Amino acid sequence: MAAFICRLKEFRQAVGLTQEELANKVSVRRETIIRLEAGKYNPSLKLAIDIARAVKAPIEEIFIFEEEQ
């Protein structure tokens, strides 16, 4: 099973967005952003794309799935 690593918080902070601001930009609740940043929620492809555009970073650098050995 793959491990899910989410680097959203660092990219969000780098562009100066709060969780609430990012949530509004991508049309989700702040709680969704909180769960994503905690690695407790896997985003849909559309949400991942919207987030990547909002924080100006490649999807594969924000959301990482590592194969466990």
PyMOL Python script that loads the backbone (N, CA, C, O; Angstrom):
from pymol import cmd

cmd.read_pdbstr("""\
ATOM      1  N   MET A   1       0.844  -1.186   0.000  1.00  0.00           N
ATOM      2  CA  MET A   1       0.000   0.000   0.000  1.00  0.00           C
ATOM      3  C   MET A   1       0.887   1.247   0.000  1.00  0.00           C
ATOM      4  O   MET A   1       1.948   1.260   0.624  1.00  0.00           O
ATOM      5  N   ALA A   2       0.456   2.268  -0.688  1.00  0.00           N
ATOM      6  CA  ALA A   2       1.234   3.501  -0.805  1.00  0.00           C
ATOM      7  C   ALA A   2       0.966   4.428   0.372  1.00  0.00           C
ATOM      8  O   ALA A   2      -0.157   4.535   0.865  1.00  0.00           O
ATOM      9  N   ALA A   3       2.027   5.093   0.804  1.00  0.00           N
ATOM     10  CA  ALA A   3       1.896   6.096   1.869  1.00  0.00           C
ATOM     11  C   ALA A   3       1.566   7.437   1.220  1.00  0.00           C
ATOM     12  O   ALA A   3       2.148   7.802   0.199  1.00  0.00           O
ATOM     13  N   PHE A   4       0.634   8.159   1.818  1.00  0.00           N
ATOM     14  CA  PHE A   4       0.224   9.458   1.288  1.00  0.00           C
ATOM     15  C   PHE A   4       0.921  10.564   2.078  1.00  0.00           C
ATOM     16  O   PHE A   4       0.775  10.660   3.296  1.00  0.00           O
ATOM     17  N   ILE A   5       1.670  11.386   1.373  1.00  0.00           N
ATOM     18  CA  ILE A   5       2.348  12.532   1.977  1.00  0.00           C
ATOM     19  C   ILE A   5       1.802  13.788   1.308  1.00  0.00           C
ATOM     20  O   ILE A   5       1.763  13.877   0.081  1.00  0.00           O
ATOM     21  N   CYS A   6       1.386  14.743   2.107  1.00  0.00           N
ATOM     22  CA  CYS A   6       0.834  15.982   1.574  1.00  0.00           C
ATOM     23  C   CYS A   6       1.693  17.157   2.037  1.00  0.00           C
ATOM     24  O   CYS A   6       1.840  17.401   3.234  1.00  0.00           O
ATOM     25  N   ARG A   7       2.253  17.874   1.078  1.00  0.00           N
ATOM     26  CA  ARG A   7       3.096  19.028   1.376  1.00  0.00           C
ATOM     27  C   ARG A   7       2.342  20.336   1.140  1.00  0.00           C
ATOM     28  O   ARG A   7       2.954  21.383   0.930  1.00  0.00           O
ATOM     29  N   LEU A   8       1.028  20.268   1.174  1.00  0.00           N
ATOM     30  CA  LEU A   8       0.197  21.426   0.869  1.00  0.00           C
ATOM     31  C   LEU A   8       0.493  22.621   1.772  1.00  0.00           C
ATOM     32  O   LEU A   8       0.568  23.752   1.292  1.00  0.00           O
ATOM     33  N   LYS A   9       0.660  22.385   3.056  1.00  0.00           N
ATOM     34  CA  LYS A   9       0.842  23.492   3.994  1.00  0.00           C
ATOM     35  C   LYS A   9       2.025  24.372   3.603  1.00  0.00           C
ATOM     36  O   LYS A   9       1.911  25.598   3.612  1.00  0.00           O
ATOM     37  N   GLU A  10       3.154  23.763   3.262  1.00  0.00           N
ATOM     38  CA  GLU A  10       4.320  24.577   2.915  1.00  0.00           C
ATOM     39  C   GLU A  10       4.117  25.367   1.619  1.00  0.00           C
ATOM     40  O   GLU A  10       4.568  26.508   1.515  1.00  0.00           O
ATOM     41  N   PHE A  11       3.447  24.774   0.642  1.00  0.00           N
ATOM     42  CA  PHE A  11       3.179  25.493  -0.610  1.00  0.00           C
ATOM     43  C   PHE A  11       2.141  26.595  -0.389  1.00  0.00           C
ATOM     44  O   PHE A  11       2.260  27.687  -0.946  1.00  0.00           O
ATOM     45  N   ARG A  12       1.127  26.305   0.422  1.00  0.00           N
ATOM     46  CA  ARG A  12       0.099  27.307   0.727  1.00  0.00           C
ATOM     47  C   ARG A  12       0.710  28.505   1.431  1.00  0.00           C
ATOM     48  O   ARG A  12       0.416  29.650   1.086  1.00  0.00           O
ATOM     49  N   GLN A  13       1.559  28.246   2.414  1.00  0.00           N
ATOM     50  CA  GLN A  13       2.200  29.331   3.153  1.00  0.00           C
ATOM     51  C   GLN A  13       3.159  30.119   2.262  1.00  0.00           C
ATOM     52  O   GLN A  13       3.294  31.332   2.420  1.00  0.00           O
ATOM     53  N   ALA A  14       3.821  29.440   1.332  1.00  0.00           N
ATOM     54  CA  ALA A  14       4.776  30.104   0.435  1.00  0.00           C
ATOM     55  C   ALA A  14       4.103  31.158  -0.452  1.00  0.00           C
ATOM     56  O   ALA A  14       4.730  32.150  -0.824  1.00  0.00           O
ATOM     57  N   VAL A  15       2.836  30.942  -0.786  1.00  0.00           N
ATOM     58  CA  VAL A  15       2.120  31.926  -1.602  1.00  0.00           C
ATOM     59  C   VAL A  15       1.272  32.868  -0.753  1.00  0.00           C
ATOM     60  O   VAL A  15       0.547  33.710  -1.283  1.00  0.00           O
ATOM     61  N   GLY A  16       1.370  32.722   0.575  1.00  0.00           N
ATOM     62  CA  GLY A  16       0.710  33.653   1.482  1.00  0.00           C
ATOM     63  C   GLY A  16      -0.788  33.476   1.633  1.00  0.00           C
ATOM     64  O   GLY A  16      -1.507  34.442   1.887  1.00  0.00           O
ATOM     65  N   LEU A  17      -1.265  32.249   1.478  1.00  0.00           N
ATOM     66  CA  LEU A  17      -2.697  31.990   1.636  1.00  0.00           C
ATOM     67  C   LEU A  17      -2.980  31.345   2.987  1.00  0.00           C
ATOM     68  O   LEU A  17      -2.209  30.509   3.457  1.00  0.00           O
ATOM     69  N   THR A  18      -4.087  31.737   3.606  1.00  0.00           N
ATOM     70  CA  THR A  18      -4.559  31.043   4.797  1.00  0.00           C
ATOM     71  C   THR A  18      -5.332  29.816   4.341  1.00  0.00           C
ATOM     72  O   THR A  18      -5.647  29.671   3.160  1.00  0.00           O
ATOM     73  N   GLN A  19      -5.633  28.937   5.284  1.00  0.00           N
ATOM     74  CA  GLN A  19      -6.447  27.769   4.945  1.00  0.00           C
ATOM     75  C   GLN A  19      -7.805  28.208   4.412  1.00  0.00           C
ATOM     76  O   GLN A  19      -8.315  27.641   3.446  1.00  0.00           O
ATOM     77  N   GLU A  20      -8.380  29.212   5.040  1.00  0.00           N
ATOM     78  CA  GLU A  20      -9.695  29.712   4.622  1.00  0.00           C
ATOM     79  C   GLU A  20      -9.640  30.295   3.207  1.00  0.00           C
ATOM     80  O   GLU A  20     -10.538  30.042   2.404  1.00  0.00           O
ATOM     81  N   GLU A  21      -8.611  31.063   2.897  1.00  0.00           N
ATOM     82  CA  GLU A  21      -8.475  31.666   1.568  1.00  0.00           C
ATOM     83  C   GLU A  21      -8.320  30.591   0.497  1.00  0.00           C
ATOM     84  O   GLU A  21      -8.937  30.667  -0.566  1.00  0.00           O
ATOM     85  N   LEU A  22      -7.495  29.595   0.784  1.00  0.00           N
ATOM     86  CA  LEU A  22      -7.320  28.510  -0.180  1.00  0.00           C
ATOM     87  C   LEU A  22      -8.627  27.745  -0.361  1.00  0.00           C
ATOM     88  O   LEU A  22      -9.010  27.412  -1.482  1.00  0.00           O
ATOM     89  N   ALA A  23      -9.297  27.473   0.729  1.00  0.00           N
ATOM     90  CA  ALA A  23     -10.579  26.767   0.649  1.00  0.00           C
ATOM     91  C   ALA A  23     -11.561  27.527  -0.239  1.00  0.00           C
ATOM     92  O   ALA A  23     -12.241  26.926  -1.070  1.00  0.00           O
ATOM     93  N   ASN A  24     -11.635  28.830  -0.067  1.00  0.00           N
ATOM     94  CA  ASN A  24     -12.535  29.639  -0.889  1.00  0.00           C
ATOM     95  C   ASN A  24     -12.133  29.604  -2.357  1.00  0.00           C
ATOM     96  O   ASN A  24     -12.997  29.540  -3.231  1.00  0.00           O
ATOM     97  N   LYS A  25     -10.834  29.645  -2.639  1.00  0.00           N
ATOM     98  CA  LYS A  25     -10.361  29.619  -4.034  1.00  0.00           C
ATOM     99  C   LYS A  25     -10.717  28.324  -4.748  1.00  0.00           C
ATOM    100  O   LYS A  25     -11.002  28.324  -5.945  1.00  0.00           O
ATOM    101  N   VAL A  26     -10.700  27.219  -4.007  1.00  0.00           N
ATOM    102  CA  VAL A  26     -10.956  25.919  -4.638  1.00  0.00           C
ATOM    103  C   VAL A  26     -12.347  25.360  -4.310  1.00  0.00           C
ATOM    104  O   VAL A  26     -12.643  24.202  -4.605  1.00  0.00           O
ATOM    105  N   SER A  27     -13.185  26.185  -3.705  1.00  0.00           N
ATOM    106  CA  SER A  27     -14.591  25.845  -3.439  1.00  0.00           C
ATOM    107  C   SER A  27     -14.791  24.614  -2.556  1.00  0.00           C
ATOM    108  O   SER A  27     -15.601  23.736  -2.852  1.00  0.00           O
ATOM    109  N   VAL A  28     -14.026  24.579  -1.461  1.00  0.00           N
ATOM    110  CA  VAL A  28     -14.237  23.539  -0.450  1.00  0.00           C
ATOM    111  C   VAL A  28     -14.307  24.213   0.921  1.00  0.00           C
ATOM    112  O   VAL A  28     -14.072  25.415   1.046  1.00  0.00           O
ATOM    113  N   ARG A  29     -14.631  23.429   1.935  1.00  0.00           N
ATOM    114  CA  ARG A  29     -14.643  23.974   3.288  1.00  0.00           C
ATOM    115  C   ARG A  29     -13.227  23.974   3.858  1.00  0.00           C
ATOM    116  O   ARG A  29     -12.374  23.197   3.430  1.00  0.00           O
ATOM    117  N   ARG A  30     -12.991  24.843   4.816  1.00  0.00           N
ATOM    118  CA  ARG A  30     -11.680  24.917   5.464  1.00  0.00           C
ATOM    119  C   ARG A  30     -11.299  23.564   6.074  1.00  0.00           C
ATOM    120  O   ARG A  30     -10.124  23.198   6.085  1.00  0.00           O
ATOM    121  N   GLU A  31     -12.273  22.835   6.573  1.00  0.00           N
ATOM    122  CA  GLU A  31     -12.021  21.534   7.173  1.00  0.00           C
ATOM    123  C   GLU A  31     -11.384  20.563   6.171  1.00  0.00           C
ATOM    124  O   GLU A  31     -10.583  19.709   6.551  1.00  0.00           O
ATOM    125  N   THR A  32     -11.739  20.698   4.905  1.00  0.00           N
ATOM    126  CA  THR A  32     -11.137  19.857   3.869  1.00  0.00           C
ATOM    127  C   THR A  32      -9.654  20.160   3.744  1.00  0.00           C
ATOM    128  O   THR A  32      -8.844  19.241   3.626  1.00  0.00           O
ATOM    129  N   ILE A  33      -9.291  21.422   3.770  1.00  0.00           N
ATOM    130  CA  ILE A  33      -7.889  21.821   3.694  1.00  0.00           C
ATOM    131  C   ILE A  33      -7.134  21.310   4.927  1.00  0.00           C
ATOM    132  O   ILE A  33      -6.007  20.827   4.813  1.00  0.00           O
ATOM    133  N   ILE A  34      -7.755  21.420   6.091  1.00  0.00           N
ATOM    134  CA  ILE A  34      -7.136  20.920   7.324  1.00  0.00           C
ATOM    135  C   ILE A  34      -6.857  19.417   7.205  1.00  0.00           C
ATOM    136  O   ILE A  34      -5.765  18.955   7.536  1.00  0.00           O
ATOM    137  N   ARG A  35      -7.842  18.668   6.736  1.00  0.00           N
ATOM    138  CA  ARG A  35      -7.667  17.214   6.595  1.00  0.00           C
ATOM    139  C   ARG A  35      -6.628  16.865   5.537  1.00  0.00           C
ATOM    140  O   ARG A  35      -5.867  15.911   5.704  1.00  0.00           O
ATOM    141  N   LEU A  36      -6.591  17.628   4.454  1.00  0.00           N
ATOM    142  CA  LEU A  36      -5.559  17.404   3.437  1.00  0.00           C
ATOM    143  C   LEU A  36      -4.169  17.623   4.020  1.00  0.00           C
ATOM    144  O   LEU A  36      -3.276  16.795   3.844  1.00  0.00           O
ATOM    145  N   GLU A  37      -3.993  18.743   4.716  1.00  0.00           N
ATOM    146  CA  GLU A  37      -2.680  19.076   5.274  1.00  0.00           C
ATOM    147  C   GLU A  37      -2.236  18.054   6.317  1.00  0.00           C
ATOM    148  O   GLU A  37      -1.038  17.852   6.520  1.00  0.00           O
ATOM    149  N   ALA A  38      -3.186  17.419   6.970  1.00  0.00           N
ATOM    150  CA  ALA A  38      -2.865  16.394   7.965  1.00  0.00           C
ATOM    151  C   ALA A  38      -2.629  15.020   7.320  1.00  0.00           C
ATOM    152  O   ALA A  38      -2.264  14.062   8.001  1.00  0.00           O
ATOM    153  N   GLY A  39      -2.840  14.936   6.004  1.00  0.00           N
ATOM    154  CA  GLY A  39      -2.657  13.671   5.306  1.00  0.00           C
ATOM    155  C   GLY A  39      -3.774  12.674   5.575  1.00  0.00           C
ATOM    156  O   GLY A  39      -3.579  11.466   5.437  1.00  0.00           O
ATOM    157  N   LYS A  40      -4.949  13.179   5.959  1.00  0.00           N
ATOM    158  CA  LYS A  40      -6.069  12.311   6.294  1.00  0.00           C
ATOM    159  C   LYS A  40      -7.154  12.288   5.230  1.00  0.00           C
ATOM    160  O   LYS A  40      -8.233  11.740   5.449  1.00  0.00           O
ATOM    161  N   TYR A  41      -6.871  12.877   4.089  1.00  0.00           N
ATOM    162  CA  TYR A  41      -7.871  12.950   3.028  1.00  0.00           C
ATOM    163  C   TYR A  41      -7.156  12.943   1.685  1.00  0.00           C
ATOM    164  O   TYR A  41      -6.234  13.729   1.466  1.00  0.00           O
ATOM    165  N   ASN A  42      -7.573  12.068   0.796  1.00  0.00           N
ATOM    166  CA  ASN A  42      -7.030  12.027  -0.557  1.00  0.00           C
ATOM    167  C   ASN A  42      -7.953  12.838  -1.461  1.00  0.00           C
ATOM    168  O   ASN A  42      -9.142  12.534  -1.563  1.00  0.00           O
ATOM    169  N   PRO A  43      -7.423  13.861  -2.115  1.00  0.00           N
ATOM    170  CA  PRO A  43      -8.274  14.712  -2.944  1.00  0.00           C
ATOM    171  C   PRO A  43      -8.662  14.047  -4.256  1.00  0.00           C
ATOM    172  O   PRO A  43      -7.969  13.159  -4.754  1.00  0.00           O
ATOM    173  N   SER A  44      -9.773  14.495  -4.797  1.00  0.00           N
ATOM    174  CA  SER A  44     -10.142  14.076  -6.148  1.00  0.00           C
ATOM    175  C   SER A  44      -9.134  14.709  -7.106  1.00  0.00           C
ATOM    176  O   SER A  44      -8.416  15.639  -6.740  1.00  0.00           O
ATOM    177  N   LEU A  45      -9.090  14.205  -8.315  1.00  0.00           N
ATOM    178  CA  LEU A  45      -8.173  14.762  -9.305  1.00  0.00           C
ATOM    179  C   LEU A  45      -8.486  16.234  -9.564  1.00  0.00           C
ATOM    180  O   LEU A  45      -7.569  17.050  -9.660  1.00  0.00           O
ATOM    181  N   LYS A  46      -9.762  16.580  -9.677  1.00  0.00           N
ATOM    182  CA  LYS A  46     -10.134  17.971  -9.927  1.00  0.00           C
ATOM    183  C   LYS A  46      -9.681  18.877  -8.781  1.00  0.00           C
ATOM    184  O   LYS A  46      -9.141  19.958  -9.018  1.00  0.00           O
ATOM    185  N   LEU A  47      -9.900  18.439  -7.543  1.00  0.00           N
ATOM    186  CA  LEU A  47      -9.481  19.244  -6.402  1.00  0.00           C
ATOM    187  C   LEU A  47      -7.958  19.377  -6.373  1.00  0.00           C
ATOM    188  O   LEU A  47      -7.441  20.460  -6.099  1.00  0.00           O
ATOM    189  N   ALA A  48      -7.246  18.306  -6.649  1.00  0.00           N
ATOM    190  CA  ALA A  48      -5.786  18.361  -6.669  1.00  0.00           C
ATOM    191  C   ALA A  48      -5.294  19.359  -7.717  1.00  0.00           C
ATOM    192  O   ALA A  48      -4.368  20.129  -7.456  1.00  0.00           O
ATOM    193  N   ILE A  49      -5.905  19.349  -8.892  1.00  0.00           N
ATOM    194  CA  ILE A  49      -5.534  20.292  -9.955  1.00  0.00           C
ATOM    195  C   ILE A  49      -5.840  21.723  -9.528  1.00  0.00           C
ATOM    196  O   ILE A  49      -5.011  22.614  -9.709  1.00  0.00           O
ATOM    197  N   ASP A  50      -7.015  21.948  -8.967  1.00  0.00           N
ATOM    198  CA  ASP A  50      -7.392  23.294  -8.509  1.00  0.00           C
ATOM    199  C   ASP A  50      -6.434  23.804  -7.438  1.00  0.00           C
ATOM    200  O   ASP A  50      -6.036  24.969  -7.455  1.00  0.00           O
ATOM    201  N   ILE A  51      -6.068  22.935  -6.514  1.00  0.00           N
ATOM    202  CA  ILE A  51      -5.128  23.331  -5.462  1.00  0.00           C
ATOM    203  C   ILE A  51      -3.756  23.639  -6.048  1.00  0.00           C
ATOM    204  O   ILE A  51      -3.142  24.645  -5.696  1.00  0.00           O
ATOM    205  N   ALA A  52      -3.279  22.789  -6.929  1.00  0.00           N
ATOM    206  CA  ALA A  52      -1.970  23.008  -7.551  1.00  0.00           C
ATOM    207  C   ALA A  52      -1.929  24.351  -8.278  1.00  0.00           C
ATOM    208  O   ALA A  52      -0.935  25.073  -8.201  1.00  0.00           O
ATOM    209  N   ARG A  53      -2.993  24.679  -8.973  1.00  0.00           N
ATOM    210  CA  ARG A  53      -3.055  25.976  -9.663  1.00  0.00           C
ATOM    211  C   ARG A  53      -3.075  27.128  -8.665  1.00  0.00           C
ATOM    212  O   ARG A  53      -2.430  28.154  -8.883  1.00  0.00           O
ATOM    213  N   ALA A  54      -3.812  26.961  -7.575  1.00  0.00           N
ATOM    214  CA  ALA A  54      -3.937  28.028  -6.578  1.00  0.00           C
ATOM    215  C   ALA A  54      -2.617  28.310  -5.864  1.00  0.00           C
ATOM    216  O   ALA A  54      -2.324  29.457  -5.525  1.00  0.00           O
ATOM    217  N   VAL A  55      -1.820  27.262  -5.637  1.00  0.00           N
ATOM    218  CA  VAL A  55      -0.541  27.461  -4.929  1.00  0.00           C
ATOM    219  C   VAL A  55       0.651  27.493  -5.886  1.00  0.00           C
ATOM    220  O   VAL A  55       1.804  27.570  -5.461  1.00  0.00           O
ATOM    221  N   LYS A  56       0.350  27.432  -7.191  1.00  0.00           N
ATOM    222  CA  LYS A  56       1.371  27.548  -8.235  1.00  0.00           C
ATOM    223  C   LYS A  56       2.507  26.534  -8.070  1.00  0.00           C
ATOM    224  O   LYS A  56       3.687  26.885  -8.069  1.00  0.00           O
ATOM    225  N   ALA A  57       2.109  25.267  -7.933  1.00  0.00           N
ATOM    226  CA  ALA A  57       3.088  24.186  -7.781  1.00  0.00           C
ATOM    227  C   ALA A  57       2.581  22.937  -8.489  1.00  0.00           C
ATOM    228  O   ALA A  57       1.373  22.748  -8.624  1.00  0.00           O
ATOM    229  N   PRO A  58       3.495  22.084  -8.942  1.00  0.00           N
ATOM    230  CA  PRO A  58       3.077  20.839  -9.596  1.00  0.00           C
ATOM    231  C   PRO A  58       2.370  19.895  -8.620  1.00  0.00           C
ATOM    232  O   PRO A  58       2.761  19.779  -7.458  1.00  0.00           O
ATOM    233  N   ILE A  59       1.348  19.238  -9.100  1.00  0.00           N
ATOM    234  CA  ILE A  59       0.594  18.296  -8.271  1.00  0.00           C
ATOM    235  C   ILE A  59       1.527  17.286  -7.616  1.00  0.00           C
ATOM    236  O   ILE A  59       1.407  17.007  -6.423  1.00  0.00           O
ATOM    237  N   GLU A  60       2.454  16.741  -8.394  1.00  0.00           N
ATOM    238  CA  GLU A  60       3.305  15.669  -7.882  1.00  0.00           C
ATOM    239  C   GLU A  60       4.284  16.135  -6.800  1.00  0.00           C
ATOM    240  O   GLU A  60       4.890  15.308  -6.118  1.00  0.00           O
ATOM    241  N   GLU A  61       4.440  17.438  -6.639  1.00  0.00           N
ATOM    242  CA  GLU A  61       5.260  17.944  -5.541  1.00  0.00           C
ATOM    243  C   GLU A  61       4.424  18.221  -4.291  1.00  0.00           C
ATOM    244  O   GLU A  61       4.959  18.272  -3.184  1.00  0.00           O
ATOM    245  N   ILE A  62       3.134  18.397  -4.465  1.00  0.00           N
ATOM    246  CA  ILE A  62       2.236  18.658  -3.335  1.00  0.00           C
ATOM    247  C   ILE A  62       1.728  17.362  -2.735  1.00  0.00           C
ATOM    248  O   ILE A  62       1.772  17.172  -1.520  1.00  0.00           O
ATOM    249  N   PHE A  63       1.246  16.474  -3.585  1.00  0.00           N
ATOM    250  CA  PHE A  63       0.662  15.209  -3.152  1.00  0.00           C
ATOM    251  C   PHE A  63       1.571  14.072  -3.589  1.00  0.00           C
ATOM    252  O   PHE A  63       1.771  13.854  -4.784  1.00  0.00           O
ATOM    253  N   ILE A  64       2.122  13.350  -2.622  1.00  0.00           N
ATOM    254  CA  ILE A  64       3.107  12.311  -2.913  1.00  0.00           C
ATOM    255  C   ILE A  64       2.592  10.974  -2.398  1.00  0.00           C
ATOM    256  O   ILE A  64       2.176  10.852  -1.246  1.00  0.00           O
ATOM    257  N   PHE A  65       2.628   9.986  -3.263  1.00  0.00           N
ATOM    258  CA  PHE A  65       2.273   8.630  -2.877  1.00  0.00           C
ATOM    259  C   PHE A  65       3.547   7.801  -2.982  1.00  0.00           C
ATOM    260  O   PHE A  65       4.048   7.561  -4.080  1.00  0.00           O
ATOM    261  N   GLU A  66       4.069   7.365  -1.838  1.00  0.00           N
ATOM    262  CA  GLU A  66       5.282   6.560  -1.822  1.00  0.00           C
ATOM    263  C   GLU A  66       4.921   5.099  -1.602  1.00  0.00           C
ATOM    264  O   GLU A  66       4.132   4.766  -0.718  1.00  0.00           O
ATOM    265  N   GLU A  67       5.502   4.249  -2.405  1.00  0.00           N
ATOM    266  CA  GLU A  67       5.289   2.820  -2.230  1.00  0.00           C
ATOM    267  C   GLU A  67       6.033   2.364  -0.976  1.00  0.00           C
ATOM    268  O   GLU A  67       7.216   2.651  -0.796  1.00  0.00           O
ATOM    269  N   GLU A  68       5.314   1.651  -0.121  1.00  0.00           N
ATOM    270  CA  GLU A  68       5.939   1.112   1.074  1.00  0.00           C
ATOM    271  C   GLU A  68       6.665  -0.171   0.718  1.00  0.00           C
ATOM    272  O   GLU A  68       6.171  -0.981  -0.065  1.00  0.00           O
ATOM    273  N   GLN A  69       7.826  -0.344   1.291  1.00  0.00           N
ATOM    274  CA  GLN A  69       8.661  -1.521   0.999  1.00  0.00           C
ATOM    275  C   GLN A  69       8.258  -2.710   1.830  1.00  0.00           C
ATOM    276  O   GLN A  69       8.856  -3.779   1.710  1.00  0.00           O
TER     277      GLN A  69
END
""", "prot")
cmd.dss("prot")
cmd.show_as("cartoon", "prot")
cmd.util.cbc("prot")
cmd.orient("prot")
